Amino acid sequence: MQHESPIVRRKSTRIYVGNVPIGDGAPIAVQSMTNTRTTDVAATVAQIKSLENVGADIVRVSVPTMDAAEAFKQIKQQVSVPLVADIHFDYRIALQVAEYGVDCLRINPGNIGNESRIRSVVDCARDKNIPIRIGVNGGSLEKDLQMKYGEPTPEALVESAMRHVDILDRLNFDQFKVSVKASDVFLAVGSYRLLAQKIDQPLHLGITEAGGARAGAVKSSVGLGMLLAEGIGDTLRISLAANPVEEIKVGFDILKSLRIRSRGINFIACPSCSRQEFDVISTVNALEERLEDVLTPMDVSIIGCVVNGPGEAEVSHLGLAGSHKKSAFYDDGKRQKERFDNDDLVDKLEAKIRAKAAMMDSSNRIDVRIDDEINSTK
């Protein structure tokens, strides 16, 4: 059965990205970024909706030109998930998307021009209640910091971040979050640890440019897992050279594994060996594919033999322990009289899981989206 996480989260201030609360104990938000041409409105909208369908709380969109800003206006009108506009250098783009209802600006104040330009963007954000994300990246560190430190280091990334933080502080603007991303796990982890000691604002986590689907998921899980286990982090993105939908799935899997935020089924499945009485791998793969739409947090154990099967089933919401010809079925840790034919498992298990999810939802409403928790966290 799922238990509360023992992790004590870092205290931070609260901001809102659209209607999504960030920081101060709010559920950790999972976000991704579109990889379409923003000027291709139809493709970008379709991708945003696909991300929302798998649970994305926030989606970031690159807005590199004024043409992209005009496209952003159309995109914003066609989606409901909060959008972050990723902007570099041109302060006019930030002002334009602010008029079009952007939910958050990803800018570095020190990179958008002189004091008057910075102030105009910050004043606009304040007037429209738009938060800002400061985003520092190990691959684009300022030249003077590269000279000072010789290479990207946690101290260098945090010094860069604090330059931008100081600008916002000077302008009396506190509605912001910060990221200090790097592609190296130790560099990113060290940077976030150091930054967490210096500011109270929410932190957006990420191992940037982590790699392809498999390697990137592993690298992100290691790095973000270290930080999250220490209570650091208020929102996250898994950066994969893959379909952005996979970023959301991996993000939720990381949070689920740490019992920070559960969404959907947690399958406990053995890797299988010669003791297995049914094909565990194909059974689990089929169930995962069929049950992606089930958002109810629940543990389901699928074990192919009687060595570990009963023990895992007894601590799961539903469980299957492999046995000769017919496997034992468990509900809330109790073995049921009903047994399942090993040659016909998937359909029956799917039906049982869906029925259990419906019962859990109706008897004890479980909030699986951040939207459901807004009223209790405001």
Secondary structure as GFF3:
##gff-version 3
##sequence-region A 1 378
A	DSSP	beta_strand	15	17	.	.	.	ID=ss1
A	DSSP	beta_strand	20	22	.	.	.	ID=ss2
A	DSSP	beta_strand	29	33	.	.	.	ID=ss3
A	DSSP	alpha_helix	41	53	.	.	.	ID=ss4
A	DSSP	beta_strand	58	62	.	.	.	ID=ss5
A	DSSP	alpha_helix	66	78	.	.	.	ID=ss6
A	DSSP	beta_strand	83	86	.	.	.	ID=ss7
A	DSSP	alpha_helix	91	99	.	.	.	ID=ss8
A	DSSP	beta_strand	104	106	.	.	.	ID=ss9
A	DSSP	three_ten_helix	109	111	.	.	.	ID=ss10
A	DSSP	alpha_helix	115	127	.	.	.	ID=ss11
A	DSSP	beta_strand	132	137	.	.	.	ID=ss12
A	DSSP	three_ten_helix	138	140	.	.	.	ID=ss13
A	DSSP	alpha_helix	143	149	.	.	.	ID=ss14
A	DSSP	alpha_helix	154	170	.	.	.	ID=ss15
A	DSSP	beta_strand	176	181	.	.	.	ID=ss16
A	DSSP	alpha_helix	185	196	.	.	.	ID=ss17
A	DSSP	beta_strand	204	205	.	.	.	ID=ss18
A	DSSP	alpha_helix	213	229	.	.	.	ID=ss19
A	DSSP	beta_strand	235	237	.	.	.	ID=ss20
A	DSSP	alpha_helix	244	257	.	.	.	ID=ss21
A	DSSP	beta_strand	265	269	.	.	.	ID=ss22
A	DSSP	alpha_helix	280	290	.	.	.	ID=ss23
A	DSSP	beta_strand	298	303	.	.	.	ID=ss24
A	DSSP	alpha_helix	309	313	.	.	.	ID=ss25
A	DSSP	beta_strand	318	321	.	.	.	ID=ss26
A	DSSP	beta_strand	326	331	.	.	.	ID=ss27
A	DSSP	beta_strand	334	341	.	.	.	ID=ss28
A	DSSP	alpha_helix	346	363	.	.	.	ID=ss29
A	DSSP	three_ten_helix	370	373	.	.	.	ID=ss30
A	DSSP	alpha_helix	374	377	.	.	.	ID=ss31
###
